[in-house]
Amino acid sequence: MFMRIDRLQAELPQPKRPDPNAAAALQELLGGKYGEMSTLGNYMFQSFNFRDKSKLRPFYSLVSSIFAEELGHVELVSTGVAMLNNGPGDDTPDVDVSKAPFEEMKDVRLAGSFLSNGGGAMPMNSNAASWNMDMVTTTGNLIIDLLHNFHLECGARLHKLRVYETLSDPTGREVCGYLLVRGSVHAHSYALALKKITGVEIEKMLPTPNIVLDKIPECQKYLQEGSHRRLYRFSPDDYKEAAGVWSNDEVALPGDPPGNLEIVDGMPEGGKIPELDGNYGAFAPNYAPEEIFEIASKLYKKSR
């Protein structure tokens, strides 16, 4: 089972302005081949289908812990997409809908995000191609699955860097910076798992791809606080056996701030989930939002 916390894994700054084209680029990190939907889907079904859990518990706990983190990564990217899409056009309360207040939206890269999805994120890539199950690999063979996961995380880091290089807005860049650091943790963890189960010196391949995080400003606070050395269990009591792989006798990747690896109980402190404003002219949350607010207020007071 899963427990949900009403916080993001990282604090996201408010966008400087609505930027639906930047949101479209960020969609690649959600529903692209190497996006968070893919990492989530792979690790989720690998953990569900895992064979000999009791005998191979450290590896099962590792995949399960990373799967839980990926749920939050999907939430983080989705929130970033919605923030960058929020508020296009004229959001005044009495906007004249006959005057085409959202005329500019027909020319944006992913018009469907506004026309069909209200500016929210969807499980698709930057070209509106749907994410699908073909992007999930679960073979039942631990070594093959770990090798695939290592490839997936390396590909994901490369694509995050490419998306980062297309963005200038601080919201999208913060999403990329945080995920680049956490992606290095996951790539490193699967490399260590492969080393421990096969004896192959995977560290000679790392970092792969060769992304120097100290050149990315948005990564620095996460590196300085040691996020690159931490594996979170996202559980109060379970999955402690992951320490057999992500152990404190191993050290950070070359080029990152030095230090021993550590398992952290629970989850990162994270940041507050931003509130997206309603938009009368866009019929979001509805044509008469004051009625919804009145009903919601009554229900909220009743629940206290």
C-alpha positions as CSV (number, residue, x, y, z in Angstrom):
1,M,0.0,0.0,0.0
2,F,1.0,3.6,-0.3
3,M,0.9,6.7,1.9
4,R,0.5,10.1,0.3
5,I,1.9,13.4,1.8
6,D,0.5,16.7,0.7
7,R,3.8,18.2,-0.3
8,L,6.1,18.2,-3.3
9,Q,9.5,16.5,-3.1
10,A,11.1,19.9,-3.9
11,E,10.0,23.6,-3.7
12,L,9.2,25.1,-7.0
13,P,9.4,28.9,-7.7
14,Q,6.5,30.6,-9.3
15,P,6.9,31.2,-13.1
16,K,7.8,34.6,-14.2
17,R,4.9,34.5,-16.7
18,P,2.6,31.9,-18.3
19,D,4.7,29.9,-20.7
20,P,2.7,27.0,-22.4
21,N,5.6,26.3,-24.8
22,A,7.9,25.7,-21.9
23,A,5.3,23.5,-20.3
24,A,5.2,21.5,-23.6
25,A,8.9,20.9,-23.3
26,L,8.6,19.8,-19.7
27,Q,6.0,17.3,-20.8
28,E,8.8,15.2,-22.3
29,L,10.1,14.6,-18.7
30,L,6.6,13.3,-17.9
31,G,5.4,11.1,-20.7
32,G,8.5,10.8,-22.9
33,K,10.4,7.5,-23.5
34,Y,12.7,8.4,-20.6
35,G,10.2,10.4,-18.6
36,E,8.9,9.9,-15.1
37,M,5.9,7.9,-16.2
38,S,8.4,5.4,-17.7
39,T,10.7,5.1,-14.7
40,L,7.6,4.8,-12.5
41,G,6.0,2.2,-14.7
42,N,9.2,0.1,-14.9
43,Y,10.0,0.1,-11.2
44,M,6.4,-0.3,-10.1
45,F,5.7,-3.4,-12.1
46,Q,9.1,-4.8,-11.5
47,S,8.5,-4.5,-7.8
48,F,5.0,-6.1,-8.1
49,N,6.3,-8.9,-10.2
50,F,9.6,-9.5,-8.3
51,R,10.5,-13.1,-7.8
52,D,12.1,-14.6,-4.7
53,K,11.6,-11.4,-2.7
54,S,12.7,-13.0,0.6
55,K,15.9,-14.4,-0.9
56,L,16.8,-11.2,-2.9
57,R,15.4,-8.7,-0.4
58,P,18.1,-6.0,-0.8
59,F,17.4,-5.7,-4.5
60,Y,13.6,-5.9,-4.1
61,S,13.8,-3.1,-1.4
62,L,16.0,-1.0,-3.7
63,V,13.6,-1.1,-6.6
64,S,10.6,-0.6,-4.3
65,S,12.1,2.5,-2.7
66,I,12.9,4.1,-6.0
67,F,9.5,3.2,-7.3
68,A,7.9,5.1,-4.4
69,E,10.1,8.1,-5.1
70,E,9.1,8.1,-8.8
71,L,5.4,8.6,-7.8
72,G,6.6,12.0,-6.4
73,H,8.6,12.7,-9.5
74,V,5.5,12.3,-11.6
75,E,3.7,14.7,-9.2
76,L,6.6,17.2,-9.3
77,V,6.8,17.4,-13.1
78,S,3.0,17.5,-13.5
79,T,2.9,20.4,-11.1
80,G,5.6,22.2,-13.0
81,V,3.7,21.7,-16.3
82,A,0.5,23.1,-14.7
83,M,2.3,26.1,-13.2
84,L,3.8,27.0,-16.5
85,N,0.5,26.7,-18.3
86,N,-1.5,28.5,-15.6
87,G,-3.3,31.7,-16.5
88,P,-3.0,32.1,-20.3
89,G,-4.8,35.0,-21.9
90,D,-7.3,37.3,-20.1
91,D,-8.2,36.1,-16.6
92,T,-10.4,39.0,-15.5
93,P,-13.7,38.0,-13.8
94,D,-16.0,39.5,-16.5
95,V,-14.0,38.8,-19.6
96,D,-16.1,38.8,-22.8
97,V,-15.8,35.2,-24.1
98,S,-17.0,36.4,-27.5
99,K,-13.9,38.5,-28.0
100,A,-11.5,35.4,-28.3
101,P,-9.7,36.1,-25.0
102,F,-7.5,33.0,-25.6
103,E,-6.7,33.6,-29.3
104,E,-3.0,33.2,-28.7
105,M,-3.5,29.6,-27.4
106,K,-4.3,28.3,-30.9
107,D,-0.7,28.9,-31.9
108,V,1.1,27.3,-28.9
109,R,2.9,24.1,-29.3
110,L,0.5,21.9,-27.4
111,A,-2.9,23.6,-27.8
112,G,-4.6,20.5,-26.6
113,S,-3.2,21.0,-23.1
114,F,-5.4,24.1,-22.9
115,L,-8.3,23.1,-25.1
116,S,-8.9,19.6,-23.6
117,N,-7.0,19.5,-20.3
118,G,-7.4,23.0,-18.8
119,G,-3.7,23.6,-18.9
120,G,-2.9,20.6,-16.7
121,A,-0.4,17.9,-17.3
122,M,-1.2,14.6,-19.1
123,P,0.7,11.3,-19.6
124,M,2.1,12.4,-23.0
125,N,5.4,13.6,-24.4
126,S,6.3,17.0,-25.8
127,N,4.6,16.1,-29.1
128,A,1.3,15.0,-27.5
129,A,2.1,11.3,-28.1
130,S,0.5,9.2,-25.4
131,W,2.7,7.4,-22.9
132,N,2.1,3.6,-23.2
133,M,2.9,0.3,-21.7
134,D,5.5,-0.5,-24.4
135,M,7.9,1.6,-22.4
136,V,7.7,-0.8,-19.4
137,T,10.3,-3.6,-19.1
138,T,9.8,-6.4,-16.5
139,T,11.4,-9.6,-17.6
140,G,11.4,-11.6,-14.4
141,N,15.2,-11.7,-14.6
142,L,16.8,-9.5,-12.0
143,I,20.1,-8.8,-13.8
144,I,18.3,-7.9,-17.1
145,D,15.9,-5.6,-15.2
146,L,18.6,-3.9,-13.3
147,L,20.6,-3.4,-16.5
148,H,17.5,-1.9,-18.2
149,N,16.9,0.4,-15.2
150,F,20.5,1.6,-15.4
151,H,20.1,2.4,-19.1
152,L,16.7,4.1,-18.3
153,E,18.2,6.4,-15.7
154,C,21.1,7.3,-17.8
155,G,18.8,8.1,-20.7
156,A,16.6,10.1,-18.4
157,R,19.4,12.2,-17.2
158,L,20.5,13.0,-20.7
159,H,17.0,14.0,-21.7
160,K,16.6,16.2,-18.6
161,L,19.7,18.1,-19.5
162,R,18.4,18.6,-23.0
163,V,15.1,19.9,-21.7
164,Y,16.9,22.1,-19.2
165,E,18.9,23.7,-22.1
166,T,15.6,24.7,-23.8
167,L,14.2,26.5,-20.8
168,S,14.8,29.8,-19.2
169,D,11.9,30.0,-16.8
170,P,12.9,29.2,-13.2
171,T,10.1,26.8,-12.6
172,G,11.0,24.4,-15.4
173,R,14.7,24.7,-14.6
174,E,14.1,23.9,-10.9
175,V,12.3,20.7,-11.9
176,C,15.2,19.7,-14.1
177,G,17.8,20.6,-11.6
178,Y,16.2,18.5,-8.8
179,L,15.6,15.5,-11.1
180,L,19.1,15.6,-12.5
181,V,20.5,15.2,-8.9
182,R,18.0,12.5,-8.0
183,G,18.5,10.7,-11.3
184,S,22.2,10.4,-10.5
185,V,21.2,8.7,-7.3
186,H,19.1,6.2,-9.1
187,A,21.6,5.5,-11.9
188,H,24.3,5.1,-9.2
189,S,22.1,2.7,-7.2
190,Y,21.4,0.4,-10.1
191,A,25.1,0.4,-11.0
192,L,26.0,-0.7,-7.5
193,A,23.3,-3.4,-7.6
194,L,24.7,-4.7,-10.8
195,K,28.2,-4.6,-9.4
196,K,27.2,-6.5,-6.3
197,I,25.3,-9.2,-8.1
198,T,27.7,-9.7,-11.1
199,G,31.0,-8.4,-9.9
200,V,31.3,-6.1,-13.0
201,E,33.0,-2.8,-12.2
202,I,30.2,-0.6,-13.3
203,E,31.8,2.4,-11.7
204,K,34.2,2.5,-14.6
205,M,31.2,3.5,-16.7
206,L,30.0,6.2,-14.4
207,P,29.0,8.9,-14.7
208,T,27.1,7.9,-17.8
209,P,26.1,10.1,-19.5
210,N,29.0,12.4,-18.4
211,I,26.9,15.3,-16.9
212,V,28.9,17.5,-14.6
213,L,26.3,18.8,-12.2
214,D,28.4,21.6,-10.7
215,K,27.9,23.5,-14.0
216,I,24.1,23.6,-13.4
217,P,23.1,26.3,-10.9
218,E,19.8,24.7,-10.0
219,C,21.5,21.5,-8.8
220,Q,23.8,23.2,-6.3
221,K,21.6,23.4,-3.3
222,Y,20.7,19.8,-3.6
223,L,24.3,18.8,-3.9
224,Q,25.3,20.9,-1.0
225,E,22.7,19.4,1.3
226,G,23.8,15.9,0.3
227,S,20.8,14.8,-1.8
228,H,23.2,13.1,-4.2
229,R,24.2,10.6,-1.4
230,R,20.8,9.8,0.0
231,L,18.4,7.0,-0.9
232,Y,14.9,7.5,0.7
233,R,12.9,4.5,1.7
234,F,9.5,6.4,1.7
235,S,8.4,4.1,4.5
236,P,8.5,4.3,8.3
237,D,9.7,0.7,8.8
238,D,10.0,-1.2,5.5
239,Y,12.7,-1.6,2.8
240,K,15.6,-1.2,5.1
241,E,17.4,-4.0,3.3
242,A,18.2,-1.6,0.5
243,A,21.2,-0.6,2.7
244,G,22.8,-3.8,1.5
245,V,23.2,-2.1,-1.9
246,W,23.2,1.6,-1.1
247,S,25.6,1.2,1.8
248,N,27.7,3.6,3.8
249,D,30.9,2.0,2.7
250,E,30.2,3.3,-0.8
251,V,31.0,7.0,-1.8
252,A,29.5,9.7,-4.0
253,L,30.1,9.7,-7.7
254,P,33.3,11.3,-9.0
255,G,32.7,15.0,-9.6
256,D,29.9,15.3,-6.9
257,P,30.6,16.6,-3.4
258,P,32.4,13.8,-1.5
259,G,30.8,11.7,1.2
260,N,29.5,8.3,2.1
261,L,26.1,7.0,0.8
262,E,23.3,6.9,3.3
263,I,19.8,5.4,3.6
264,V,17.2,7.9,4.9
265,D,14.1,6.8,6.7
266,G,10.9,8.2,5.2
267,M,11.0,10.9,2.6
268,P,12.6,14.3,1.9
269,E,11.2,17.4,3.6
270,G,10.1,18.8,0.3
271,G,8.1,21.9,-0.3
272,K,4.5,23.2,-0.4
273,I,2.3,22.4,-3.3
274,P,1.5,25.7,-5.1
275,E,-2.1,26.7,-5.5
276,L,-3.2,27.2,-9.1
277,D,-5.7,30.1,-9.6
278,G,-9.1,29.6,-11.2
279,N,-9.8,31.3,-14.5
280,Y,-13.3,32.6,-15.2
281,G,-12.9,33.0,-18.9
282,A,-11.4,29.6,-19.3
283,F,-14.3,27.9,-17.5
284,A,-11.9,26.6,-14.9
285,P,-12.8,25.5,-12.3
286,N,-16.2,26.4,-13.8
287,Y,-18.2,29.2,-15.4
288,A,-19.5,30.3,-12.0
289,P,-16.5,29.5,-9.7
290,E,-18.0,31.5,-6.8
291,E,-20.7,28.8,-6.4
292,I,-18.1,26.0,-6.2
293,F,-16.1,28.0,-3.7
294,E,-19.2,28.5,-1.5
295,I,-20.0,24.8,-1.6
296,A,-16.4,23.8,-0.9
297,S,-16.2,26.2,2.0
298,K,-19.3,24.6,3.6
299,L,-17.9,21.1,3.1
300,Y,-14.5,22.1,4.5
301,K,-16.0,23.7,7.6
302,K,-18.1,20.5,8.1
303,S,-15.0,18.4,8.0
304,R,-13.1,20.2,10.7
